[in-house]
Amino acid sequence: MTDRFGGTGAGVGMGMDASGTAAAASRRYRAAVFDMDGLLLDSERPIRDAWLAHAAELGLSFTPEQYLLTVGRNRQDCLALMTPHFGSLSAAEAAYEAVDRRLADSIGERGFAPMPGVPELLSALKARGVPLALASSTRHEKVVHRLKTAGLLEFFDAVHGGDQVARGKPFPDLFELAARSLKQAPVDCLAFEDSSYGAQAALSAGMGVVLVPDLKAPDPEVAPHCLVLTTLRQALPLLTNWYSH
């Protein structure tokens, strides 16, 4: 499987050499699609910690490793994964609500902070006139609220959540929806993701993928088909190559 950048390197931070980086940077795009939690916002750790704390209060065994299986998945898929740990679907749904309350109490009106390099990258893309979409597994209402609180909502031409498609990541539905919203072909879109599930979804849609891992290391079967960076700041020097038309 050739990666969506025209090469097979794993990417910056994953052993890609100079020639591999050059191949990755040679592809041209017309739009960009971003994930949110763990990529644009430093939210994955507070959310994980809230889930672990709630499970501990209930006297349940729910480990960080078990939580990682839910990263990048939508609510429906997460409920299916969490139901065995919480005993029933209704208990898992109640846990979701309890975690939301815990996060509201701990994070409050300040919201989640942007990850390093996010404002600079989004500003640079908008300055180039690149259409931007948001494709998050989180429910649309939460996505809009979190982006608005972080001061990032205004950057996006389209915003989508996991509750707006029938199948969540790793299926391509959400990225295909984002491309349609931008009136672009998926092949002309560059996706930015932090999870392997999300990267797989974007690749399946036909997009190029920049993968910036947060909580979870990249899947070895997915990473070779992405450009893997350690921070979004590393994408800034590549914009000229990606979006020169």
C-alpha positions in Angstrom: 0.0 0.0 0.0 1.6 3.3 -1.1 1.0 6.1 1.2 -1.2 9.1 0.3 1.9 11.3 0.0 3.4 9.2 -2.8 5.9 7.4 -0.6 6.0 4.7 2.0 8.0 6.4 4.8 6.6 6.5 8.4 7.1 10.2 8.7 9.0 12.7 10.8 9.4 11.3 14.3 9.0 7.8 13.0 12.3 7.3 11.1 11.4 8.9 7.8 14.6 10.0 6.1 15.1 13.2 4.0 14.1 11.6 0.8 10.9 10.2 2.3 10.0 13.7 3.7 10.6 15.2 0.3 8.2 12.6 -1.3 5.6 13.4 1.4 5.8 17.1 0.8 5.4 16.8 -3.0 1.6 16.1 -3.0 -0.7 19.0 -3.7 -4.0 19.6 -1.9 -6.9 22.0 -2.0 -8.4 21.7 1.5 -7.7 20.4 5.0 -9.7 18.4 7.4 -8.9 18.3 11.1 -9.8 16.0 14.0 -10.3 17.8 17.3 -9.6 16.1 20.7 -5.9 15.3 21.2 -5.0 17.1 18.0 -6.3 20.7 18.1 -7.2 20.6 21.8 -5.3 19.2 24.8 -8.4 17.3 25.9 -7.6 13.6 25.8 -5.8 13.5 29.2 -8.5 15.3 31.2 -11.1 13.1 29.5 -9.2 9.9 30.2 -8.5 11.0 33.8 -12.2 11.7 34.3 -13.2 8.3 33.1 -10.6 6.5 35.3 -11.7 8.6 38.4 -15.3 7.8 37.8 -14.7 4.1 37.4 -12.6 4.1 40.6 -15.4 5.8 42.5 -17.7 3.0 41.4 -15.1 0.4 42.5 -14.6 -0.8 38.9 -11.5 -2.0 37.3 -11.0 0.2 34.2 -7.4 0.7 33.2 -5.7 3.4 31.0 -4.9 0.7 28.5 -8.6 -0.2 28.3 -9.5 3.5 27.9 -7.1 3.8 25.0 -9.2 1.4 22.9 -11.9 4.1 22.8 -9.6 6.9 21.5 -10.8 8.2 18.1 -14.2 6.3 18.3 -17.6 7.8 18.4 -20.0 7.6 21.3 -21.9 4.6 20.0 -18.7 2.6 19.5 -17.3 3.7 22.9 -20.5 2.6 24.6 -20.2 -0.8 23.1 -16.6 -1.0 24.3 -17.4 0.3 27.8 -20.5 -1.7 28.5 -18.7 -4.8 29.6 -16.7 -2.8 32.1 -19.6 -0.9 33.6 -22.0 -3.9 33.6 -24.7 -2.7 31.2 -25.4 -0.3 28.4 -27.5 1.9 30.7 -24.7 2.0 33.3 -22.2 3.0 30.5 -24.6 5.8 29.4 -24.9 7.0 33.0 -21.1 7.0 33.2 -20.9 9.2 30.1 -23.2 11.7 31.8 -21.2 11.6 35.0 -17.9 12.1 33.2 -19.4 15.1 31.4 -20.4 16.6 34.7 -17.0 15.9 36.2 -15.3 17.6 33.2 -17.7 20.6 33.5 -16.7 21.0 37.2 -13.0 20.6 36.6 -12.5 22.5 33.3 -15.3 25.0 33.7 -15.7 28.0 31.3 -12.0 28.1 30.3 -12.4 24.9 28.2 -9.6 22.9 26.8 -6.4 24.6 25.7 -5.2 24.5 22.1 -2.3 22.1 21.4 1.1 23.7 20.5 1.2 25.2 17.0 -2.6 25.1 16.5 -3.4 28.8 16.2 -0.4 29.4 14.0 -1.2 26.5 11.6 -4.9 27.4 11.3 -4.0 31.0 10.8 -1.5 30.2 8.1 -4.0 27.9 6.2 -6.7 30.6 6.3 -4.3 33.2 5.1 -3.7 31.0 2.1 -7.4 30.7 1.5 -7.5 26.9 2.2 -11.0 25.6 3.0 -11.0 23.9 6.5 -13.3 21.4 7.9 -13.5 19.7 11.3 -14.3 16.0 11.5 -14.5 14.7 15.1 -15.9 11.6 16.6 -17.2 13.7 19.4 -20.9 14.8 19.2 -21.5 17.8 17.1 -22.9 19.9 19.9 -19.8 19.3 22.0 -17.5 20.0 19.1 -19.0 23.4 18.4 -18.8 24.3 22.1 -15.2 23.2 22.6 -14.0 25.0 19.5 -15.9 28.2 20.4 -14.5 28.1 23.9 -11.0 27.7 22.6 -11.4 30.5 20.1 -11.0 28.2 17.1 -14.5 27.9 15.7 -14.1 30.9 13.4 -11.3 29.1 11.4 -13.6 26.4 10.1 -15.9 26.4 7.1 -17.6 23.2 8.1 -17.8 21.4 11.5 -19.0 17.8 11.8 -19.4 15.4 14.8 -19.5 11.7 15.1 -23.3 11.7 15.6 -23.8 13.0 12.0 -22.8 9.8 10.2 -24.0 6.2 10.4 -20.5 4.7 10.8 -17.8 6.2 12.9 -14.0 6.1 12.5 -12.2 4.0 11.2 -14.9 4.0 8.5 -14.5 6.9 6.0 -18.0 8.4 6.4 -17.1 11.4 8.5 -14.2 12.4 6.3 -16.3 11.9 3.2 -19.0 14.2 4.7 -16.3 16.8 5.5 -15.1 16.8 1.9 -18.6 17.2 0.6 -19.2 20.1 2.9 -16.2 21.8 1.4 -17.2 20.9 -2.1 -13.9 19.1 -2.6 -13.0 15.6 -3.7 -11.5 13.6 -0.8 -8.3 13.0 -2.8 -7.8 16.8 -2.8 -8.0 17.0 1.1 -5.2 16.6 3.6 -6.4 15.2 6.9 -4.8 15.9 10.3 -5.3 13.2 12.9 -3.9 12.1 16.3 -5.4 8.6 16.4 -4.9 5.5 14.2 -8.6 5.0 13.9 -9.0 8.5 12.5 -6.0 8.1 10.2 -7.4 4.8 8.8 -10.7 6.5 8.2 -9.1 9.4 6.3 -6.9 7.0 4.2 -10.0 4.9 3.4 -11.7 8.1 2.1 -8.7 8.7 -0.2 -7.1 11.6 1.7 -3.5 12.2 2.6 -2.9 12.0 6.3 -0.7 13.9 8.8 -0.7 11.9 12.0 0.3 13.6 15.3 0.0 11.0 18.0 -1.1 12.1 21.5 -2.1 9.5 24.0 -1.6 6.4 21.8 1.3 5.4 19.7 0.5 5.0 16.0 -0.7 1.6 14.7 2.3 0.0 12.9 0.0 -0.9 10.0 -1.3 2.6 9.6 1.7 4.8 10.4 3.7 3.9 7.2 0.9 5.4 5.1 0.9 8.7 6.9 3.3 11.6 7.5 3.9 11.2 11.3 4.9 14.4 13.2 5.5 15.1 16.9 3.8 18.5 16.8 1.6 20.4 14.4 4.3 23.1 14.3 6.3 20.8 12.1 3.6 21.1 9.4 4.1 24.8 9.0 7.1 24.6 6.7 5.3 22.1 4.4 2.3 24.3 3.7 4.0 26.0 0.7 4.5 22.6 -1.0 1.0 21.2 -0.1 -1.0 24.3 -1.0 0.9 25.9 -3.9 -1.4 26.2 -6.9 
